[in-house]
Structures are given as structure tokens and as C-alpha cells.
Amino acid sequence: MQSFRSAKTWSKPFTQTKYRSGDYYYLFKLEVFPYEVFTQGTRQLANSYEVLLRTR
């Protein structure tokens, strides 16, 4: 399973969105990180982000 800490490194060229989760800031783009790599908590954040994108 791809971890956020290593994923963060290779996601840098992409548009980044910062979410606070516990003590870490996770940078991700929905197109880059499939839902399968999210923990339950971050999956909820991703769903919220998706809603934000839709309502812009």
C-alpha cells in the first residue's frame, strides 16, 4: 500500500491541496491517489474535497 509520506514526494509536481490529519499534512490530488490508498479518515477528507471541487 502506497504510504502518504512517500507519495508526497512524487506528488510535488502536481497541484497540491493541504489537509490536516493527525500530526501530518497530506498533500494529494484525487486523480493521483486512488481511493484505495486512503485510510478511512483521509477517504472522508477526499470525499469532502471532491464535493468542494464540484461546488466551485
C-alpha positions as CSV (number, residue, x, y, z in Angstrom):
1,M,0.0,0.0,0.0
2,Q,1.4,3.4,-1.0
3,S,2.1,5.5,2.0
4,F,1.4,9.2,2.1
5,R,4.9,10.1,3.1
6,S,6.4,8.5,0.0
7,A,3.5,9.6,-2.2
8,K,4.0,13.2,-1.0
9,T,7.5,13.2,-2.6
10,W,6.4,12.2,-6.1
11,S,3.2,14.2,-6.0
12,K,5.1,17.5,-5.7
13,P,4.9,18.5,-9.4
14,F,1.1,18.3,-9.2
15,T,-1.3,20.8,-7.8
16,Q,-1.3,20.3,-4.1
17,T,-4.1,20.5,-1.6
18,K,-3.2,20.6,2.1
19,Y,-5.3,18.7,4.6
20,R,-4.5,18.3,8.3
21,S,-4.9,14.8,9.5
22,G,-3.5,14.0,13.0
23,D,0.0,15.4,13.1
24,Y,0.7,15.2,9.4
25,Y,-0.2,17.4,6.4
26,Y,-1.1,15.2,3.5
27,L,-0.7,16.6,0.0
28,F,-2.8,14.9,-2.6
29,K,-4.7,15.3,-5.8
30,L,-7.7,13.0,-6.3
31,E,-6.5,12.0,-9.8
32,V,-3.1,10.9,-8.5
33,F,-4.3,9.0,-5.4
34,P,-7.0,6.4,-5.9
35,Y,-9.4,5.9,-3.0
36,E,-7.8,2.6,-2.2
37,V,-4.7,4.2,-0.7
38,F,-6.6,6.4,1.7
39,T,-7.2,5.5,5.3
40,Q,-10.7,5.8,6.5
41,G,-10.1,9.3,7.8
42,T,-8.5,10.5,4.7
43,R,-11.1,8.9,2.5
44,Q,-13.6,11.2,4.2
45,L,-11.4,14.2,3.5
46,A,-11.1,13.2,-0.1
47,N,-14.8,12.9,-0.4
48,S,-15.2,16.4,1.1
49,Y,-12.6,17.7,-1.4
50,E,-14.5,16.2,-4.3
51,V,-17.6,18.0,-3.1
52,L,-15.7,21.2,-2.9
53,L,-14.5,20.8,-6.4
54,R,-18.0,20.2,-7.7
55,T,-19.5,23.2,-6.0
56,R,-16.8,25.7,-7.2
